[in-house]
């Protein structure tokens, strides 16, 4: 299954998407956001979340990687990342966080896996004091706690094997 591994806002309902199979390009979502349920999120277009399976706007606006792939204009230019390999995905997210000087890229990848595997399980496996500490570490509005993020990455890799 192909996953979205990176998404960047370009402006005017346009996103740059990178898929796990190495395909990347630009998706123009203007037509999608002109109709329900997405039109309700048109003013908040940049408030999207990338989850394990979808790109989301609120609780009712979900776009699958397959649908986005169909409307993305681009080519196979990115590095192939195995969608089933958390090490590859977390490594790519870490690398891009450094390149873009944006810790939220890695934080989003860690949060996605923690949500998928269960935050309580990841916290317990990582030996972190509390779930709230883990959530703060991956919250885009908080300063990153590198030690906690590294522990979470290690736990995710261990649990995914």
Buried (B, 14 or more C-beta within 10 A) or exposed (E): EBBBBBBBEEEEBBBBBBBBBBBBBBBBBEEBBEEEEBEEBBEEBEEBBBBBBBBBBBEEBBBBBEBBBEBBEBEEEBEEBEBEBBEBBBBBBBEBBEEEEBBBBBBBBBBBBBEBBEBEEBBEBBEBEEBEEBBBBBEEEEEBBEEBBBBBBBBBBEBBE
